């Protein structure tokens, strides 16, 4: 709890109306960040009761209540709380675009970040066809949101980070594969891949796995990263890039778009 805002510690409840920014960012020590739109927040408070219902002398939990959810995060797991979006960095690997140093939903390279269905910009508890925003169950068909969502309103990187950040296209992912050296690597205790560009600069991609239904699969063993490119107009699937802990790499992989995968932005 190094840079935890003392004003938050002192205030038991904060009305959502006082927030001047668009979101509240709770940055965790593990490199992940919880982003909560301020328009949904009903209250924020610090609690002396932990997740096991044990009461302590000091405050131990940060509670944020929204219109649809309650976030309960131990204060010991929080690095900082901010009303200003974290600053994200891009690395020039010597390619046609620069690659971000961390995933959407993370503030550090080793953070898994969020899992997002293709075209959706918020996380959820269930990644199934029936919960996919762009699936029409009455017609058993997928809603057409375009064959490339990179840089559009359906792009989670643009929605969360703003500026010029966007999801990579399938061609940009292929360039990352073809022109870079990939090696299994453990960074701050997290398994993943170190990707070194032709100019010697590198990024780290954590093996964050994927989400299907209510389960997380493959975390620590494989990485699955969305591109912003659909296989074809109206298709069930979009392209992504995968890597596995046994050294296997696959590119232009087809995933059903309601799965929850990681996103590594470019600019």
N, C-alpha and C positions, 0 to 999 in steps of 0.2 A: 504494500500500500504506500508506494513511494511518493507519487505525485497526486494523491487523492485530494480533491478540492475540499478545503476546510469548510467552505460555505455549505457544501452538501452535507458534510458531517454534522454541522450545527443545526440544520433545518430538518425537522421531522417530516413535514409534508410541504411539497411545493406544487402549487397549482400549475396546470399546463399552460395557462394563459400568459405566464411570465416569460416563457421561452421566446427569445428573439430569433433563434436560428430555426432551421428546418428539421433538425434531428438532434437527439442526444446520443453521444457515442461513449459507450462503456468499454474501455480498452482493457482487456484481460492480460495477466502476466504471461499466459501461454501464446500470446501473439494474435489471438482472435479478438474481434470487436463486435459488440452487440449494438446495432444501429436501430434506434426507435424513433419513428417520426413524431415530432412534438405534438402534432395535431391529434394523435391518438392517446396521449398521456393524460391520465386522470390525476395521478399523484406519484410522488417519489418520497421515500422515507428510509431512514436507517433503523434497523431493528436490533434489539438485544436478544432476540430469540433465533436460534439457528435452525437449520433444515430438519434437525431431529427433535425440534420443539423443546430444546434445552435453553433456559434463560441464563444469560451471562451478565456480568457487571457492566461490561463495555458493549458498544455497538459491534455487531458481528456480521450483519447482513445488509445488503442494499436491496430494497424492494421498489420495483417500478410497476405500477398498475396502469394498464391501458384498457381500452374499451373491450378488447377481446382476449387479453392475456395478462398474466402476472409474472414478472421476471424476478427471481430471487437469486442473488449472486453473493457469495461470501466476500466480505471486504478484503480478506487476505488474498483473494484471487484477482483483485482489481488493481491495475497499474494506474489508471487515471479515468476521470469522467470529464468529458468536454462537450461544449455546445458548438464547437467548430470542427469541421471535418478534418480528420488526420491528413497530413501531407504524405503523398505517395511519390515514390521515386521510380524513375525509368532508367534502364541500363541499355546502353548502346552495345549490341553484340556484333556490330558490323553487318547488320541485315537491313532489310527495307523498312522495318519499323523497330521502335524501341520496346523492350519488354519490361513490365512492372516487376518490382522486387518481391511482391507478395500477392496472394490471392485476394479476390473480392471477399470481404468479411474478415480479413486479417490485417494486422499492422506490422507483422514480422515475417521474414521469409519462411520460418518453420511453422507458422500458424496454418492450420487447415483452411480456415475461413468458412464461408457458407456453402451450402449445397443448394443448387438452383435448377429447377426444371427449365428447359429451353424456352426462352421468351418470357419467363416469369422473373420478377424482380424482388421477390420476398421469399424467405424460407418458410417452411411449414412442417407439420408433424407427420404428414402422410404423403408419400410420393407414389400415387397410383393413377391409373388412367382416369378414374372417376373424379379425382380431385384436381386434375390438370385444367388449368384455366382456359386453355384453347382446345378442349375436346368437347364436342357437342354430343352428349349421350342420347339425345332424342333422335339424331340422324346417324349415330355411330360414325362420325367423321370428325376430322381435325379442322379447326378454323384456320384459314389462310392469313398469316401475318407477314408474309413475304418470304422469299427464298434466301435472303440475307438480312439478318437483323442487326448486324454490326453497326453501331453508331445510331440506332433508332431508339424509339421509346420502349422497345421490347428488350433492349440490351441492358443487362443488369450492371455491367461495368459503367456505362454512361449514366444510368439512373443513380447508382450509389456514389460514384466518384466524380462525375461531372467532367467539365473541361473537354479535353480531346481523348480521354480514355474511352476504350471500347473493347468489345470482344474481338479476338483475332479471327480472320477468315480462315477457311480450310487451307488456302494457298499459303498463308503466313505461318500456319502450323507446320505445313509440309516443308517450308523453308527452314524453320527451326530444326526440323529433323535432318534435312539433307545437308545443311551447311555447318552444323554444330557437332561437337563431340559430346556424347552422353556417357555418364558414368554413375554407377550406384554410389550414394554418398549419404552420410549421416551428419546432420547439421543441428547442433544444440540438442542432441539426443533424439532427433526426429529423422526417420528413414525417408529417402527420396532419391532424386536424381540431380546431379550437378550438370548443367548445360553450359558448355563453353563455346563462345562464338569464334569466328575466324580472326577476330582482333584480339583474342585472349581474355576478354571480359566474360563473366559468367553470371548465371542466376541459379537459384535452388528451387526445385519443384517438390513439395512434400507429397508423400504417398498418402493422400487423403481419402482414397477409396471412393465409394459412391453410395447413394441412398435409393432404395426401392421399397415402397410401402412405408413401414415405420422403422425399418432396420437400416443400419449403416454396415456396409460390406467392404472388406478389403483394406480398411484403414491400417496403415503401417506396412502394407505389402504391395499395393498398386495405386497408381494415380490415374484419374480419368478427368479430362479437361475438355469442356465444350469449345467448339468453334461457333461462330455466328452464322454458319452456312448450313442450310437445309439440303438434303439429298436432292430433292426436286420439289417444285411447287406442290403444296398440299401433302407432302410426304409425312409418313408416321415418324421418320427418323431424321436426325441431324448428324453431322460429322463431329468427331472428337478425336483426341490423341490419347493413347493409353501407354503406360509402362508398368512393368511388373518386377518384383524383387529378384526374380531369377534371370534378369537381363533381357527379357523379351520386350520388344517395342512394337507397337502397332499404330499406324497412321491412317487417317481417313476411315476410322471405325464408325459404324452406324449404330447409334443408340436411339431407342424410343425416347421421344422428347419429354415424356413425363418423368423420366428418371432424374434424380438430383445429383448433379456433377459439380466439380469445382470450375472456377473461371479464373484464368490468369490474363489480365488485360494487356493491351498494347496501346501505343500512341504514336 
